[in-house]
Each structure stands twice: as structure tokens, then as C-alpha cells.
């Protein structure tokens, strides 16, 4: 192999395996409006479609952890890698209907991983929902920089809720932001029981991963503008606990 080839090969490998944290986004056909309250089952449908595409590309037993959320032994990712893999987020321009779906991995996706899901199609409630890549003039869901953030979808605590301290709702939000997600410490966190429209809060056929059936409306303020997405709580990977800038 020539010197040029020996130098170029590792560079090509490095470029191929570089991880891009930019979200992948698709617009929903306006004629196929889906209520925002169905964010969780829509996210599950997107998750199923992603696994199908990735399985065809990489092999059913070789889907990368960044897309599957599972380690090589098939167990869910844990520890520092627990929240680095794929999140399915939804966007809503009017706060009532889902108009965008987004794939975002905080630890990034390789070029091959991104290409494997580029032809995403959504089948939901026995019908095909047309998707178009990109978000047009809109930003992807929660991809923004802001000082203050509010809940778009309900927050479900990841642990049993205590009246005060680390396991209060506010304490859990604070812990997740700083300890698990790497955000700067917020200057304030407030949480109130969710009083908006009734959302689907349980995954189909799955045990509830939240430690409570209660859902919360969260407000977060940072000392300086902070870049999202901000997705928190027991079902953050499935569109719940998503936050948007507070205008």
C-alpha cells in the first residue's frame, strides 16, 4: 500500500465513525394530523420503524447501541451510556397536533447510522403517515437555545417522589439535568401537576417505567442561554418530558 493509502485509510475510518449530534427530522403530512396527546405511541411507532430499517441494514442482531438503546448482550444501556442513545421527539407548532418527528442521540450518530434510517416511514394506527425529511422553516423539536424552558409533553419522574430533597419532583429534574445530562445547574426548577390535555402515559404492553402515575408540568430557568433538546424523565426516549423554550 502506498504512503498516501496508509495515511488516508485511518482518516477515512475516522470520518466514517465520527458522531454527529445534529437531530434528524421529518415533517408530517398536514392531512394526517395526530394529536400531541398521542406523542408516546407515535414515538413507539417511530422506534419500531427505526429498528426495522437498522435491522435490515446492519442485521437484526447487530443494530448499533446508538439506535437500539441496548448493549451487545441485549441488555438496556446503563451507566454513563444510558441517555446517549436515540431519543424520539415530536414537535408541535400549535401545541395541539404533532407536525414533526425527530431522532436525536446526545452522543451522536455515525454517518452510516444516520443513512440507515434516512428513509424512515411511519405506520400508525394501521395507516401510513407521510413524512418529508427536514422541518422546512421550523426548527426541529426542542432544538433551540434559551434561558427558560417549559414542558411540551408531561414529565414523568424516574424515581419515587418524595415531598422534598433529591427525590422531590424538582430534585429529580435537577439531578437529571446536571448528573445525567451534563447541563449546567439551573437557577430554578418548578413543577406542578399536569393540568393540560390527557396524554397517553404508558407504553403499549410494557410495564410503567415511571415510579408514579402522576405527570408534571415543569419550568426550568438557567443563568445563561442553554442549547437543547431538553428531554427528561422516565420516558424521555419516547417523546415525554420534552421541553421547548418559554417565550
DOKOL-763413 format. One record per residue (C-alpha): x, y, z. Coordinates in nm, 4 decimals, padded with zeros to 6 digits, always signed. Layout:
# DOKOL-763413
<node><X>X</X><Y>Y</Y><Z>Z</Z></node>
...
This chain:
# DOKOL-763413
<node><X>+00.0000</X><Y>+00.0000</Y><Z>+00.0000</Z></node>
<node><X>+00.1281</X><Y>+00.3446</Y><Z>-00.0860</Z></node>
<node><X>+00.2115</X><Y>+00.6008</Y><Z>+00.1824</Z></node>
<node><X>-00.0882</X><Y>+00.8039</Y><Z>+00.0685</Z></node>
<node><X>-00.3107</X><Y>+00.4978</Y><Z>+00.1128</Z></node>
<node><X>-00.1718</X><Y>+00.4218</Y><Z>+00.4585</Z></node>
<node><X>-00.2403</X><Y>+00.7809</Y><Z>+00.5679</Z></node>
<node><X>-00.5805</X><Y>+00.8078</Y><Z>+00.4026</Z></node>
<node><X>-00.7260</X><Y>+00.4823</Y><Z>+00.5365</Z></node>
<node><X>-00.7352</X><Y>+00.5779</Y><Z>+00.9071</Z></node>
<node><X>-00.8628</X><Y>+00.9220</Y><Z>+00.8134</Z></node>
<node><X>-01.1473</X><Y>+00.7666</Y><Z>+00.6167</Z></node>
<node><X>-01.2267</X><Y>+00.5328</Y><Z>+00.9063</Z></node>
<node><X>-01.2248</X><Y>+00.8256</Y><Z>+01.1496</Z></node>
<node><X>-01.4576</X><Y>+01.0275</Y><Z>+00.9286</Z></node>
<node><X>-01.6876</X><Y>+00.7301</Y><Z>+00.8800</Z></node>
<node><X>-01.7196</X><Y>+00.6655</Y><Z>+01.2526</Z></node>
<node><X>-01.7375</X><Y>+01.0315</Y><Z>+01.3595</Z></node>
<node><X>-02.0555</X><Y>+01.1024</Y><Z>+01.5524</Z></node>
<node><X>-02.2874</X><Y>+01.3823</Y><Z>+01.4519</Z></node>
<node><X>-02.5186</X><Y>+01.5109</Y><Z>+01.7259</Z></node>
<node><X>-02.7426</X><Y>+01.7055</Y><Z>+01.4866</Z></node>
<node><X>-03.1007</X><Y>+01.5721</Y><Z>+01.5005</Z></node>
<node><X>-03.2660</X><Y>+01.4005</Y><Z>+01.2064</Z></node>
<node><X>-03.6090</X><Y>+01.5498</Y><Z>+01.1443</Z></node>
<node><X>-03.9161</X><Y>+01.4783</Y><Z>+00.9326</Z></node>
<node><X>-04.2368</X><Y>+01.6745</Y><Z>+00.8742</Z></node>
<node><X>-04.5736</X><Y>+01.5027</Y><Z>+00.8972</Z></node>
<node><X>-04.8285</X><Y>+01.5378</Y><Z>+00.6216</Z></node>
<node><X>-05.0692</X><Y>+01.8066</Y><Z>+00.7422</Z></node>
<node><X>-05.3607</X><Y>+01.5985</Y><Z>+00.6168</Z></node>
<node><X>-05.2688</X><Y>+01.3252</Y><Z>+00.8636</Z></node>
<node><X>-05.2806</X><Y>+01.5319</Y><Z>+01.1821</Z></node>
<node><X>-05.2143</X><Y>+01.3382</Y><Z>+01.5021</Z></node>
<node><X>-05.2971</X><Y>+01.4899</Y><Z>+01.8424</Z></node>
<node><X>-04.9975</X><Y>+01.5875</Y><Z>+02.0547</Z></node>
<node><X>-05.1526</X><Y>+01.3808</Y><Z>+02.3341</Z></node>
<node><X>-05.0504</X><Y>+01.0718</Y><Z>+02.1344</Z></node>
<node><X>-04.6813</X><Y>+01.1625</Y><Z>+02.1428</Z></node>
<node><X>-04.5847</X><Y>+00.8418</Y><Z>+02.3248</Z></node>
<node><X>-04.7497</X><Y>+00.5892</Y><Z>+02.0881</Z></node>
<node><X>-04.6224</X><Y>+00.7879</Y><Z>+01.7883</Z></node>
<node><X>-04.2702</X><Y>+00.7707</Y><Z>+01.9337</Z></node>
<node><X>-04.3121</X><Y>+00.3955</Y><Z>+01.9815</Z></node>
<node><X>-04.4158</X><Y>+00.3592</Y><Z>+01.6176</Z></node>
<node><X>-04.1106</X><Y>+00.5605</Y><Z>+01.5066</Z></node>
<node><X>-03.8894</X><Y>+00.3463</Y><Z>+01.7319</Z></node>
<node><X>-04.0267</X><Y>+00.0283</Y><Z>+01.5713</Z></node>
<node><X>-03.9675</X><Y>+00.1680</Y><Z>+01.2214</Z></node>
<node><X>-03.6100</X><Y>+00.2689</Y><Z>+01.3119</Z></node>
<node><X>-03.5298</X><Y>-00.0795</Y><Z>+01.4432</Z></node>
<node><X>-03.6744</X><Y>-00.2330</Y><Z>+01.1273</Z></node>
<node><X>-03.4612</X><Y>-00.0142</Y><Z>+00.8993</Z></node>
<node><X>-03.1472</X><Y>-00.0566</Y><Z>+01.1103</Z></node>
<node><X>-03.2040</X><Y>-00.4319</Y><Z>+01.1296</Z></node>
<node><X>-03.2189</X><Y>-00.4581</Y><Z>+00.7518</Z></node>
<node><X>-02.9006</X><Y>-00.2518</Y><Z>+00.7171</Z></node>
<node><X>-02.6833</X><Y>-00.3896</Y><Z>+00.9985</Z></node>
<node><X>-02.8524</X><Y>-00.7232</Y><Z>+01.0692</Z></node>
<node><X>-03.1227</X><Y>-00.7916</Y><Z>+01.3251</Z></node>
<node><X>-02.8693</X><Y>-00.8908</Y><Z>+01.5899</Z></node>
<node><X>-02.6185</X><Y>-00.6160</Y><Z>+01.5098</Z></node>
<node><X>-02.8191</X><Y>-00.2926</Y><Z>+01.5438</Z></node>
<node><X>-02.5828</X><Y>-00.0314</Y><Z>+01.6912</Z></node>
<node><X>-02.6496</X><Y>+00.0644</Y><Z>+02.0551</Z></node>
<node><X>-02.6943</X><Y>+00.4276</Y><Z>+01.9480</Z></node>
<node><X>-03.0117</X><Y>+00.3221</Y><Z>+01.7646</Z></node>
<node><X>-03.1302</X><Y>+00.0269</Y><Z>+01.9719</Z></node>
<node><X>-03.0545</X><Y>+00.1503</Y><Z>+02.3229</Z></node>
<node><X>-02.9139</X><Y>-00.1932</Y><Z>+02.4034</Z></node>
<node><X>-02.5631</X><Y>-00.3228</Y><Z>+02.4667</Z></node>
<node><X>-02.4095</X><Y>-00.6132</Y><Z>+02.2756</Z></node>
<node><X>-02.5510</X><Y>-00.8596</Y><Z>+02.5301</Z></node>
<node><X>-02.9018</X><Y>-00.7314</Y><Z>+02.4600</Z></node>
<node><X>-02.9452</X><Y>-00.5565</Y><Z>+02.7914</Z></node>
<node><X>-03.0601</X><Y>-00.1935</Y><Z>+02.8083</Z></node>
<node><X>-02.7733</X><Y>+00.0524</Y><Z>+02.8222</Z></node>
<node><X>-02.6847</X><Y>+00.1645</Y><Z>+03.1721</Z></node>
<node><X>-02.4419</X><Y>+00.3960</Y><Z>+03.3457</Z></node>
<node><X>-02.2864</X><Y>+00.6854</Y><Z>+03.1523</Z></node>
<node><X>-02.4211</X><Y>+00.5492</Y><Z>+02.8197</Z></node>
<node><X>-02.7791</X><Y>+00.5253</Y><Z>+02.9446</Z></node>
<node><X>-02.9005</X><Y>+00.8506</Y><Z>+02.7908</Z></node>
<node><X>-02.6571</X><Y>+00.8861</Y><Z>+02.4998</Z></node>
<node><X>-02.8594</X><Y>+00.6774</Y><Z>+02.2548</Z></node>
<node><X>-03.1583</X><Y>+00.7611</Y><Z>+02.0365</Z></node>
<node><X>-03.4464</X><Y>+00.9769</Y><Z>+02.1590</Z></node>
<node><X>-03.7643</X><Y>+01.0087</Y><Z>+01.9552</Z></node>
<node><X>-03.9038</X><Y>+01.3601</Y><Z>+01.9944</Z></node>
<node><X>-04.2112</X><Y>+01.5253</Y><Z>+01.8484</Z></node>
<node><X>-04.2753</X><Y>+01.8843</Y><Z>+01.7521</Z></node>
<node><X>-04.5927</X><Y>+02.0874</Y><Z>+01.7503</Z></node>
<node><X>-04.6257</X><Y>+02.4336</Y><Z>+01.6049</Z></node>
<node><X>-04.9706</X><Y>+02.4912</Y><Z>+01.7532</Z></node>
<node><X>-04.9321</X><Y>+02.2943</Y><Z>+02.0771</Z></node>
<node><X>-05.2165</X><Y>+02.0617</Y><Z>+01.9764</Z></node>
<node><X>-05.1024</X><Y>+01.8499</Y><Z>+01.6819</Z></node>
<node><X>-04.7813</X><Y>+01.6671</Y><Z>+01.6019</Z></node>
<node><X>-04.6233</X><Y>+01.8163</Y><Z>+01.2920</Z></node>
<node><X>-04.2646</X><Y>+01.6871</Y><Z>+01.3238</Z></node>
<node><X>-04.0814</X><Y>+01.3794</Y><Z>+01.4423</Z></node>
<node><X>-03.7152</X><Y>+01.3924</Y><Z>+01.5367</Z></node>
<node><X>-03.4413</X><Y>+01.1389</Y><Z>+01.6064</Z></node>
<node><X>-03.1707</X><Y>+01.2710</Y><Z>+01.8344</Z></node>
<node><X>-02.8853</X><Y>+01.0901</Y><Z>+02.0044</Z></node>
<node><X>-02.6967</X><Y>+01.3066</Y><Z>+02.2584</Z></node>
<node><X>-02.3811</X><Y>+01.1014</Y><Z>+02.1945</Z></node>
<node><X>-02.4293</X><Y>+01.1364</Y><Z>+01.8189</Z></node>
<node><X>-02.4845</X><Y>+00.9008</Y><Z>+01.5268</Z></node>
<node><X>-02.2300</X><Y>+00.7902</Y><Z>+01.2691</Z></node>
<node><X>-02.2821</X><Y>+00.8659</Y><Z>+00.9011</Z></node>
<node><X>-02.3755</X><Y>+00.5022</Y><Z>+00.8435</Z></node>
<node><X>-02.6259</X><Y>+00.5009</Y><Z>+01.1306</Z></node>
<node><X>-02.7862</X><Y>+00.8175</Y><Z>+01.0002</Z></node>
<node><X>-02.8023</X><Y>+00.6830</Y><Z>+00.6452</Z></node>
<node><X>-02.9611</X><Y>+00.3580</Y><Z>+00.7638</Z></node>
<node><X>-03.2721</X><Y>+00.5405</Y><Z>+00.8909</Z></node>
<node><X>-03.2886</X><Y>+00.8203</Y><Z>+00.6325</Z></node>
<node><X>-03.5821</X><Y>+00.6564</Y><Z>+00.4507</Z></node>
<node><X>-03.7967</X><Y>+00.6459</Y><Z>+00.7639</Z></node>
<node><X>-04.1650</X><Y>+00.5762</Y><Z>+00.7081</Z></node>
<node><X>-04.4275</X><Y>+00.5942</Y><Z>+00.9802</Z></node>
<node><X>-04.7104</X><Y>+00.3460</Y><Z>+01.0124</Z></node>
<node><X>-04.9504</X><Y>+00.4463</Y><Z>+01.2869</Z></node>
<node><X>-05.2882</X><Y>+00.3028</Y><Z>+01.3780</Z></node>
<node><X>-05.2949</X><Y>+00.0829</Y><Z>+01.0682</Z></node>
<node><X>-05.2296</X><Y>+00.3687</Y><Z>+00.8297</Z></node>
<node><X>-04.9226</X><Y>+00.5150</Y><Z>+00.6660</Z></node>
<node><X>-04.8377</X><Y>+00.8711</Y><Z>+00.7655</Z></node>
<node><X>-04.6404</X><Y>+01.0570</Y><Z>+00.5005</Z></node>
<node><X>-04.3095</X><Y>+01.2025</Y><Z>+00.6178</Z></node>
<node><X>-04.0868</X><Y>+01.4546</Y><Z>+00.4433</Z></node>
<node><X>-03.7211</X><Y>+01.4980</Y><Z>+00.5501</Z></node>
<node><X>-03.6358</X><Y>+01.8223</Y><Z>+00.7267</Z></node>
<node><X>-03.8518</X><Y>+02.0781</Y><Z>+00.9030</Z></node>
<node><X>-03.8862</X><Y>+02.3476</Y><Z>+00.6414</Z></node>
<node><X>-03.8588</X><Y>+02.6870</Y><Z>+00.8057</Z></node>
<node><X>-03.9272</X><Y>+02.5399</Y><Z>+01.1520</Z></node>
<node><X>-03.6586</X><Y>+02.4268</Y><Z>+01.3948</Z></node>
<node><X>-03.6593</X><Y>+02.0595</Y><Z>+01.4947</Z></node>
<node><X>-03.8448</X><Y>+01.9833</Y><Z>+01.8149</Z></node>
<node><X>-03.6707</X><Y>+02.1418</Y><Z>+02.1101</Z></node>
<node><X>-03.3577</X><Y>+02.2274</Y><Z>+01.9115</Z></node>
<node><X>-03.3118</X><Y>+02.5805</Y><Z>+02.0338</Z></node>
<node><X>-03.1098</X><Y>+02.7982</Y><Z>+02.2672</Z></node>
<node><X>-03.2950</X><Y>+02.9612</Y><Z>+02.5542</Z></node>
<node><X>-03.2618</X><Y>+03.0637</Y><Z>+02.9162</Z></node>
<node><X>-03.6083</X><Y>+02.9462</Y><Z>+03.0183</Z></node>
<node><X>-03.7734</X><Y>+02.6176</Y><Z>+02.9208</Z></node>
<node><X>-04.1212</X><Y>+02.4715</Y><Z>+02.9678</Z></node>
<node><X>-04.2837</X><Y>+02.1318</Y><Z>+02.9229</Z></node>
<node><X>-04.4240</X><Y>+02.0478</Y><Z>+02.5818</Z></node>
<node><X>-04.5168</X><Y>+01.6966</Y><Z>+02.6930</Z></node>
<node><X>-04.5690</X><Y>+01.5748</Y><Z>+03.0508</Z></node>
<node><X>-04.2716</X><Y>+01.4915</Y><Z>+03.2710</Z></node>
<node><X>-04.2770</X><Y>+01.1529</Y><Z>+03.4479</Z></node>
<node><X>-04.0368</X><Y>+01.1217</Y><Z>+03.7437</Z></node>
<node><X>-03.7773</X><Y>+00.8453</Y><Z>+03.7188</Z></node>
<node><X>-03.7914</X><Y>+00.7630</Y><Z>+04.0897</Z></node>
<node><X>-04.0462</X><Y>+00.7519</Y><Z>+04.3698</Z></node>
<node><X>-04.1462</X><Y>+01.1077</Y><Z>+04.4550</Z></node>
<node><X>-04.0698</X><Y>+01.2462</Y><Z>+04.7998</Z></node>
<node><X>-04.2047</X><Y>+01.5753</Y><Z>+04.9359</Z></node>
<node><X>-03.8611</X><Y>+01.7388</Y><Z>+04.9398</Z></node>
<node><X>-03.4935</X><Y>+01.6815</Y><Z>+04.8708</Z></node>
<node><X>-03.3193</X><Y>+01.4879</Y><Z>+04.5919</Z></node>
<node><X>-03.6262</X><Y>+01.2795</Y><Z>+04.5135</Z></node>
<node><X>-03.8823</X><Y>+01.5556</Y><Z>+04.5067</Z></node>
<node><X>-04.0002</X><Y>+01.6247</Y><Z>+04.1522</Z></node>
<node><X>-03.7830</X><Y>+01.9358</Y><Z>+04.1390</Z></node>
<node><X>-03.4893</X><Y>+01.7428</Y><Z>+04.2878</Z></node>
<node><X>-03.5176</X><Y>+01.4693</Y><Z>+04.0263</Z></node>
<node><X>-03.5293</X><Y>+01.7238</Y><Z>+03.7451</Z></node>
<node><X>-03.2223</X><Y>+01.8951</Y><Z>+03.8900</Z></node>
<node><X>-03.0338</X><Y>+01.5668</Y><Z>+03.9261</Z></node>
<node><X>-03.1129</X><Y>+01.4545</Y><Z>+03.5758</Z></node>
<node><X>-03.0123</X><Y>+01.7856</Y><Z>+03.4217</Z></node>
<node><X>-02.6759</X><Y>+01.8036</Y><Z>+03.5967</Z></node>
<node><X>-02.5753</X><Y>+01.4472</Y><Z>+03.6866</Z></node>
<node><X>-02.7185</X><Y>+01.2533</Y><Z>+03.3920</Z></node>
<node><X>-02.7448</X><Y>+01.5028</Y><Z>+03.1072</Z></node>
<node><X>-02.4495</X><Y>+01.7348</Y><Z>+03.1602</Z></node>
<node><X>-02.6425</X><Y>+02.0625</Y><Z>+03.1658</Z></node>
<node><X>-02.5248</X><Y>+02.3500</Y><Z>+03.3845</Z></node>
<node><X>-02.7059</X><Y>+02.3768</Y><Z>+03.7187</Z></node>
<node><X>-03.0331</X><Y>+02.5657</Y><Z>+03.6664</Z></node>
<node><X>-03.1116</X><Y>+02.8651</Y><Z>+03.8833</Z></node>
<node><X>-03.4686</X><Y>+02.7445</Y><Z>+03.9348</Z></node>
<node><X>-03.6872</X><Y>+02.4409</Y><Z>+03.8734</Z></node>
<node><X>-04.0613</X><Y>+02.4411</Y><Z>+03.9360</Z></node>
<node><X>-04.3053</X><Y>+02.1540</Y><Z>+03.8865</Z></node>
<node><X>-04.6821</X><Y>+02.1409</Y><Z>+03.9121</Z></node>
<node><X>-04.9257</X><Y>+01.8584</Y><Z>+03.8429</Z></node>
<node><X>-05.0057</X><Y>+01.8340</Y><Z>+03.4726</Z></node>
<node><X>-05.3371</X><Y>+02.0074</Y><Z>+03.4083</Z></node>
<node><X>-05.3307</X><Y>+02.0121</Y><Z>+03.0298</Z></node>
<node><X>-05.4868</X><Y>+01.7639</Y><Z>+02.7906</Z></node>
<node><X>-05.4779</X><Y>+01.3981</Y><Z>+02.8889</Z></node>
<node><X>-05.1724</X><Y>+01.2321</Y><Z>+02.7337</Z></node>
<node><X>-05.1045</X><Y>+00.8633</Y><Z>+02.6810</Z></node>
<node><X>-04.8561</X><Y>+00.7897</Y><Z>+02.9620</Z></node>
<node><X>-04.7906</X><Y>+00.4160</Y><Z>+02.9297</Z></node>
<node><X>-04.6064</X><Y>+00.2208</Y><Z>+02.6629</Z></node>
<node><X>-04.8152</X><Y>-00.0464</Y><Z>+02.4966</Z></node>
<node><X>-04.7510</X><Y>-00.3865</Y><Z>+02.6500</Z></node>
<node><X>-04.4714</X><Y>-00.2529</Y><Z>+02.8716</Z></node>
<node><X>-04.4503</X><Y>-00.2109</Y><Z>+03.2453</Z></node>
<node><X>-04.4643</X><Y>+00.1526</Y><Z>+03.3514</Z></node>
<node><X>-04.1039</X><Y>+00.2664</Y><Z>+03.3983</Z></node>
<node><X>-04.2131</X><Y>+00.5683</Y><Z>+03.5967</Z></node>
<node><X>-04.2435</X><Y>+00.5257</Y><Z>+03.9717</Z></node>
<node><X>-04.5724</X><Y>+00.7113</Y><Z>+03.9780</Z></node>
<node><X>-04.8715</X><Y>+00.7647</Y><Z>+03.7545</Z></node>
<node><X>-04.8529</X><Y>+01.1376</Y><Z>+03.8225</Z></node>
<node><X>-04.7369</X><Y>+01.3666</Y><Z>+03.5409</Z></node>
<node><X>-04.5926</X><Y>+01.7140</Y><Z>+03.5838</Z></node>
<node><X>-04.5612</X><Y>+02.0463</Y><Z>+03.4068</Z></node>
<node><X>-04.2020</X><Y>+02.1656</Y><Z>+03.4564</Z></node>
<node><X>-04.0378</X><Y>+02.5056</Y><Z>+03.4205</Z></node>
<node><X>-03.6583</X><Y>+02.5435</Y><Z>+03.4170</Z></node>
<node><X>-03.4501</X><Y>+02.8615</Y><Z>+03.4217</Z></node>
<node><X>-03.0765</X><Y>+02.8735</Y><Z>+03.3535</Z></node>
<node><X>-02.8384</X><Y>+03.1555</Y><Z>+03.4300</Z></node>
<node><X>-02.7359</X><Y>+03.1778</Y><Z>+03.0631</Z></node>
<node><X>-02.8813</X><Y>+03.0640</Y><Z>+02.7299</Z></node>
<node><X>-02.8628</X><Y>+02.6854</Y><Z>+02.7095</Z></node>
<node><X>-02.8952</X><Y>+02.4727</Y><Z>+02.3977</Z></node>
<node><X>-03.1432</X><Y>+02.1847</Y><Z>+02.3767</Z></node>
<node><X>-03.3000</X><Y>+01.9450</Y><Z>+02.3136</Z></node>
<node><X>-03.4011</X><Y>+01.9093</Y><Z>+02.6773</Z></node>
<node><X>-03.5773</X><Y>+01.5754</Y><Z>+02.7314</Z></node>
<node><X>-03.6171</X><Y>+01.4405</Y><Z>+03.0831</Z></node>
<node><X>-03.7872</X><Y>+01.1752</Y><Z>+03.2904</Z></node>
<node><X>-03.8807</X><Y>+00.8092</Y><Z>+03.2772</Z></node>
<node><X>-03.9961</X><Y>+00.8180</Y><Z>+02.9135</Z></node>
<node><X>-03.7669</X><Y>+01.0854</Y><Z>+02.7719</Z></node>
<node><X>-03.6602</X><Y>+00.8491</Y><Z>+02.4918</Z></node>
<node><X>-04.0242</X><Y>+00.8208</Y><Z>+02.3829</Z></node>
<node><X>-04.1284</X><Y>+01.1860</Y><Z>+02.3495</Z></node>
<node><X>-04.2468</X><Y>+01.2503</Y><Z>+02.7066</Z></node>
<node><X>-04.0666</X><Y>+01.5025</Y><Z>+02.9237</Z></node>
<node><X>-03.9779</X><Y>+01.7101</Y><Z>+02.6153</Z></node>
<node><X>-03.9252</X><Y>+02.0807</Y><Z>+02.6701</Z></node>
<node><X>-03.9366</X><Y>+02.3885</Y><Z>+02.4491</Z></node>
<node><X>-03.8271</X><Y>+02.7483</Y><Z>+02.5069</Z></node>
<node><X>-04.0572</X><Y>+02.9558</Y><Z>+02.7257</Z></node>
<node><X>-04.1421</X><Y>+03.2669</Y><Z>+02.5266</Z></node>
